[in-house]
């Protein structure tokens, strides 16, 4: 009987002390990207992913080979007009019926969870594209360190390992 009680106490301690979702601290010198959908309708969510694809590709064109936050932000700032023109062009080319706005600067991100990792809420240097009213779910990633390029098809364990390795590399 004592063994059963001891086992229950130990199990309770393990459950109480274990954290189901690992907290991940993105370095303070990070840059995020976010595309906010007009609404949660299927059409608006599909539009978000279309815009996300070309915005992400375009941003990486301007930061390729850069490995310091300051250099990346400088490049995005210098090329913001061209990035915006490309977004507008791609929206027209894709026949999307949506207005957009973009913001490069320090923007608030709520706490995010992905693949069992919790990303802290806070203000981050970022490039944010808002479609229409911006009332829908958003897509986001971390441009620097380059976490957007981490393979989302990896298992949680592989993903956690890749994220930690990338963050350690850029700290």
Secondary structure, DSSP 8 states (H G I E B T S, - for coil): -HHHHHHHHHHHHHHHH--SSEEE---SS-EEEEEE-S-SSHHHHHHHHHHHHHHHHHHHHHHTT--SHHHHHHHHHHTHHHHHHHHHHHHHHTT----EEEEEEEEEE--EEETTEEE--EEEEEEEEEETT--S-EEEEEEETT-TTS-TTS-HHHHHHHHHHHHHHH-
